[in-house]
């Protein structure tokens, strides 16, 4: 694939293949091996608290593997034989344990109050004895939740309304950023904090801490492998690296052959191709993508690759929303062909399509393909019914496709 210029369609196929969409979903129920291969492709899974459909970290695996037991990811992230850990990468993320040494520079900076939320730096600077006391309680009682320690140290939630976080929660999050505590497990999605030496395998803790420049170079290489082809901004964004930290690293990766400078049709910025990237002749994907999927989480890249302007409208007033509250792009082949506003209503066992809008290039069979994927998602979420509201230009066709399959609620 030694060429200096790629069309937008070629770049799209390279990017999708790098993200694991170059192969069919497994015919059998996914196992830990399948999970590991997806994580190797994506490099991380972003965590988000929104659960109107399903927690964000579960969705990329479904998009690539189809129906799988979510306990598979729970065990890998928080089980006795964990292979993942939580930390700040592309926002809050689940990452392979092997990545932990590459992020210690960020932990060291956080310990100095750099690169973290202002209130966390303030509490570490102004109340160091309090932070030390919180760490001592985690050492004595971990794994433990912030709510448990808050009742003991404060008697009630302290003042300060920043996201409703108490001083104990802020101290714990400072310690988490600084790598002095980690998430041992979760209980109803609440973190239970513990010491890294009790949560991580000794083999991970024993890995020497790399120099910052080496860590940044390694993270950029992982970003490039996961993106396939990318601008410098795309590469930085994947692990939220600063411009100053990568300014000289990119030329080094070009010099050693890891990155190949290329141009992409329609891209104003220079691009870099990972040396192992593949250009499939075609991509035959069918997948609903979480708003926090690496394929679409960087909105300008999504526009460059797919001609698809995408915004999450959760915080947009209802009357100003264009497509809905929690909208998932629908990937068919190598194009994003529709936007689906979804809600899992567990009390009634119903997957609700609140709206569905098509893209101008959506093929005639898009509604039929989407209906099949929605049925598959409903089964994965253990929801018995699928309903489609008559909102959006694709709604009539989707209603018909769902009814034809006998799945209308």
N, C-alpha and C positions, 0 to 999 in steps of 0.2 A: 504494500500500500504506500509506496514511495512517491507521493505526489504533493505538490506545494499548495494546491488550491482545491477546495471541496465545495460542492453545491450545498445549499441549505438542506436538501433532502438527504444527501450523503452524511452531512454532519449530524442530522437527526438520527439516522440509523446507527452511526458510530456511538452517539450518546446513549441511545436506548440499549444497545448491545452491552455497553460498559456497565449499565445498571441492571443487567440480568434479564433483559427482555428479548435476547437473541435466541432463546431456547424455549421449547414448549414446557408447560407446567408438568410436574411429575404425574405419572399415571397412578401411583400409589399414595397413601397418606404420607405427608411430609414427615421426615424424621429430623434428628439433630444434625445429620449430615447436610440435608437440604438447607436447614437454617444457617449453618455455618457458611455454605457457599453463597447464600444471599448476603450475609453480613460481610463476607470478603469482598463482594461486589460493591455494596453501598458504603462500607467503612464505618457506618454508624446508623442508628435509628433515633430520630428526634422524638423526644417525649413532650407531650402537651396535655394539659388538664381537661381540655374540652372533650366531653364524652357523649355528645348528642347522637353519635352513631356508634363508635367504638374508640377506645383510646388510640391516639395517633401512632404509637410505636407498634401496634399490632397490624396496622393496615399495609405497610410496604411488603410484608411477608405474604399476606393474602393476595396482593396485586400480582406477585411473582410466582407464588406456589399454588394458589387456589386454597381450598378449604384445608385448614390445618388446626391441630389442637393448640389453643393459646397457652395452655400449660407448658408447651414446649419452650416458648419464649420466657415464661415466668421462671422455669427451672434454670434456663441458661443465664438469666439476669440476676435471680435472687435465691436460687436453690443451693443445695449443699455442694454440688459440683459445678459451680458457676463458670461461665466462660466470658461473661460480659460484666461491665461495671458502669456506674453512672458518673458522669461529669459534664462540665460545660465544654462543648465542642462547637457544633452548629446549634446554638442554644443548648438547653438541657438535653442530654443524649445518652443512649446506651451504646457502649463501644467495646470492642474486643479487649480483653485484659492485656494483651500484648501491646496495646496502644498506650497504656498507663504511663510508662516511662517517658514517652514522647510528649506528655502534657505536664510533666513535673515543673518545667519552666514557668508555665501559667500558674501553677500552685505556689511557686516561690514568689512570683510577682504579687499574687493575691495576698500572701502573708504579709507583704509590705504595703498593702492597701492599694495596689495598682490593678487597674482593669476590672474592678468590681463595683457593685452598686455603692453609692455614696454613704448610705446609712450603715452598711456593713463595715466599711472602712472607718467610719466615725466611732462605732461601738468598740472596735478593736483598738482604736487609738485612745479613746477617752475612758473606756472601762476595761482595761486589760485584766484586772483581777476577776471581774465578772466572767469574761470569756474563759479564763483559766479554770474557774469554778465549774463552768458548763462542761468543759473538756474533761475535767476530773469526774463529773457525774456520768458522762458517757463511758469513761474508762471503767467505772465501778459497776454500772448498771446496764450497759449496752447489750443488745440492741434496744434502743429506747426512742420514743417519739417526742417531738417538741412539746406536744400537749401535755405529756406526762411530766416533763421537766419544768414546764411553765407553772403547773399547779404547785410544784414543790418550791421553786425559787421565788415565784412572784405572788403566789396565792390566788392570783387571777391574771387575766391578760393585761399587760401593762399598757400605758398610754402610747400614743404613736399610731397613726392610722395607715401607715404605708402598707398597702395591701392587707391591712389587718394583722400584720406580723408583730408578735411580741418581741421584747428584747431578747428572750431566750431563743426564739426562732432566728432572729438576726445573728446572734452569736453562733448558732449552729450552722447557719448558711455561710458565715465568714469562715468557720472551721472547715466546712465542706469545700469551699473555693480553694482554701489553702492546703487541701489534701490531708488535713489532720484528722478528719472523720470522713466516713463515706456512708452510702446507703447499704445496709446489710440486707434488708428486705423491705417490703411495703405491706401495709395493712390498710385495706380500703383506700389504697393509693397514697396514704400518708407515709412518708419516709420514716424508717426506723434506723437511727444512726448508730454506727459502731466504729471502732478503730480499724484502719486499713489492715493492720497486722492480724486481726481476727477475721477479716472478711476476704482478703486476697490470699492466693497461694504463695507460699514462701518463695517459690521460684520467680514470681513476678517482682516481689519486693527486693530480691537479690540482684536484679538487673541493674547495672550501673546507670546512673543518670547521665544521659547524653548532653553534650554542650548544646546551648540554645540554637546555634546555627545548624547543627546536625539534626536536631529535632524539627526545626522549621523545614529543612530540606526534605526530611522523611514525610512530614505531613503534607507538603505540597505534592510529593510523588504519589501519595495515597489519594489525594484529591484528584490528580490527573488521571489515575487509573480508574477511579469511580466515575469521572465525567467523560473520559474518552477524548474529547476535544473541547477546549475551553479557553476563554480569555484569562488574562492575569487576574482580573476582578473575580471571575468565577472560581478560580483556584484559591484565592485568598478567602472567599466567602465560605467555602466548604467547612473549614475549621475555624472560621472567624479570626484570621490572622491579620495583623496590622501591615500597612504598606511598608513601613520602615523595617519590619522583620523579614520581609521577603524580597526587598529591592535587589539585593545581590544574590539571593538564592536561585531565582529563576534563570539568570544567565549561567549559573553553575550547572543546573540541571540540563540546560541546552548543551553546554560544553561536553558533559559526560554522556550525552545521547539519550537521556531519559525522556526529554521533551524535544519535539521536532517543531520548529516554527512553521506555521501554515497560515493561509488565509481562507476565510469562509465567505461565500457569497452573501452579501448584505450585511456583514458584520463590520462595524466601523473600527473596531479594535483588532489588533493582531491576535492570533490564536496559537495555541500549542496543542500538539497531538501527542498523547502518550505512546511510547515506542511499542507497547504491546496491544494497542487499540486495534479493533477489528472493524471492517466495513462489510456487513452482511449485504447480500443482494436484496434482501427484503426482510422486514420484521412483520411477523404475524401475531402481534400481541392483541389481547382483549382484556382490558383491566380498568377498573375504577381506581383513581389515584387520590390518596389523601392530600389535603392542602399542604401537609408537611412532608410529602414524599420528595426525595432528592431530585426527581425529574422536574418538579415544578416549584420547589420552594424558593428559588431565586427568580423573581418575576420577570426581570429584564431578560434573563437567559431563556425563559419560557417563550417570550415574545420572539426572540431571535431564532429559536429553533422551530417553533410551531406556528408563528403568526397568531398567537393566542394571548390576548391581554387578560390577565387573571388577577383578581383581587379577592381576598377573603372579606366578606361583608358582615361578619359577626358584630362589629362595632359600628356599622352603618345604620342609621335610623331606618325602621321598617319601610317607610314610604319612599326612601331613596335607594333601596336595594334593587339592583338590576336582575339578579339571578337567584337570590335566596340567602338563607342564613349560613348553611354549611354545605357548600357546593363542591362536588368532586368532579374533576375533569374525567371524561371517558376516553380512554386510549383504544383506538381500533386500527390495527395495522401499525403504521408509524405516525399517525396523525391523532390529534385531540379533536374529536368530532362532536362532542356534546358536553353540557354542564348539567349536573344532576344534583338537586338540593335534596338531601336525604336525612331521615330521622329514624332511629330505631326506637320504637315504642314497646318497651319490654312488658309493660303492664298488660297489654292486649296481644302480645306476640306478633307485632306487625312491623314490617319494614315499609315506611311511608316515603314515596316519592312526592315531595311537595311541589316541585317544579322541574321541568326538563327543557332545556334550550339547545337547539342544534347549531352547529357551525356551518357556514356557507358551503364548505366542501364535504359535508357529511354524505356518505354513500347511501343508496336506497335501502340497504339492509341494516343500517345503523340501529334502528329501533328494535329490530328482531335480535340483533347481537346484544344490545343493552338489556333487553328483557331477560335473556338467558343469563347474563352476568348478575343481574339483580336477583334472580331466583337462586343462583349459586351463593350470593352473599347472604341472602335470607337463611338458607340452610346452614351456612357457616355460623351465623349468629343465633341459631336455634329459634328463628322466628317463623311462625307457621303461615303468616299471611303477607301478601305484597299488594299494596294499593298505590294507585297513581292518580294524583290530583290533576285536574284539567287546567294546568297553568304552564305556559311555555309553548313555543311553536311545535316542539316534538311530542307534546303530550298526547294528542289524538292518535298518532301512530304507535306510541308506546302503549297506550291503553289497549289498542287493538291487538298488539303483539302479545301482551300479557294475557288478555282474555282468550286469545286463540290457543295459548298454551294451557289454559284452564287454571291459571294461578291467581286470577283477580279475587280480591277480598270483598 
